[in-house]
Amino acid sequence: DLVSDHQYLVNINVTVCFEAHAPCDFTSPLFHKTFLPKMPCQWQTGFIEKDFSLAAFRTKYEIEPSALLYPVDIARLVKELGIGDAILDSPCSRLNGSYTPHSSRWNDLCGRVVNKPVLPNDTHCYIPLSCTSFKCCQDVTILSSTLESSIELDPCNFLLKIRIEKLTFEVQFEDFEWGKTQYFDLYGVLLMGFNIDNLYEDRKYMLNVNLTLSFEANGPVTSHHVIFD
């Protein structure tokens, strides 16, 4: 149990034997010095280091307050934040794939979603033809990368899926608290606040969603974007 690294170190062998007092037929290693990430059991965890501060991080490694981080510093930051195992192997890109073409940084294939705000320059969002899900790709300058978040409502299987990067939770409609503001985060760094109402008679869902980026456990936040309001 690698507590400080938020991982498990695993060694597992499988041995097949057909004789109690004879050598076994073969042994096969399943895991050899394999690192497995510890994934959270709750939607909102906050920062792993409860008093984490980017300003203190910069001071610790003698980085100027406004200086861009070098790759080695970004790697250190990601490790201290504990988000490395949760980040997508291939970061999303606002400039291609699902996020283009766009209007006011929305690529809305549904065409029936109303009251969409104009998104900030660093965030693009996508709504597919199904009209019951969305995903957003947001630039994170400090990490020289992007973070992707999504919500999917699956009325056929009565399932809600929420995701930030690799972190994913699913909840059955019957267990979900409709109309209540709830929170889901990437270890404090990216916080998704959302409120979903199931308008049965209108055969619609009403969403309020915002994304808050922060590198200071005790504030201030880096950015706060309203996705649906």
Salt bridges, closest charged atoms under 4 A:
ASP1 OD1 - LYS38 NZ 2.31
ASP5 OD1 - LYS79 NZ 3.98
ASP73 OD1 - ARG76 NH1 3.34
GLU80 OE2 - LYS60 NZ 3.32
ASP89 OD1 - LYS166 NZ 3.12
ASP108 OD2 - LYS116 NZ 3.08
ASP122 OD1 - HIS225 NE2 3.02
ASP139 OD2 - ARG94 NH2 2.79
GLU148 OE1 - ARG163 NH2 2.90
GLU177 OE2 - LYS180 NZ 3.49
